[in-house]
């Protein structure tokens, strides 16, 4: 928030909910509060599942190229924090995630793992709730722990 004081929205990856819970607590301390939008892989949308069911409940099946976000269930402590501080959730499919990995690699010269690229995937595929008209949009990129097989799958 110090680096981007005009932040109007933050796009944050969601796996088990720890990162978005911490980001939510941190951003809620600022006025005005930026919109916090959680982004999940379509094949592992455990937080959206929890929101629909009123609490942490295990997904029957998880299938995504974003292995770092492939949580079948969100944390019992992170669910209420995410619910309290997050404005909206959205999902992106694996094709959009791989497109984002390629975009970051070739255009921004950043090697981001698929789970880190979901916010960019949401922007590129326009899979977002309405963003504020004014202010900055911050996208959290969370890691570059990608094996050769993961990278090759995204380069196809």
HELIX and SHEET records of a PDB file:
HELIX    1   1 UNK A   18  UNK A   28  1                                  11    
HELIX    2   2 UNK A   42  UNK A   44  5                                   3    
HELIX    3   3 UNK A   46  UNK A   53  1                                   8    
HELIX    4   4 UNK A   67  UNK A   69  5                                   3    
HELIX    5   5 UNK A   76  UNK A   85  1                                  10    
HELIX    6   6 UNK A   94  UNK A  107  1                                  14    
HELIX    7   7 UNK A  114  UNK A  117  5                                   4    
HELIX    8   8 UNK A  118  UNK A  125  1                                   8    
HELIX    9   9 UNK A  148  UNK A  155  1                                   8    
SHEET    1   A 4 UNK A  88  UNK A  92  0                                        
SHEET    2   A 4 UNK A  35  UNK A  41  1                                        
SHEET    3   A 4 UNK A   7  UNK A  13  1                                        
SHEET    4   A 4 UNK A 136  UNK A 139  1                                        
END                                                                             
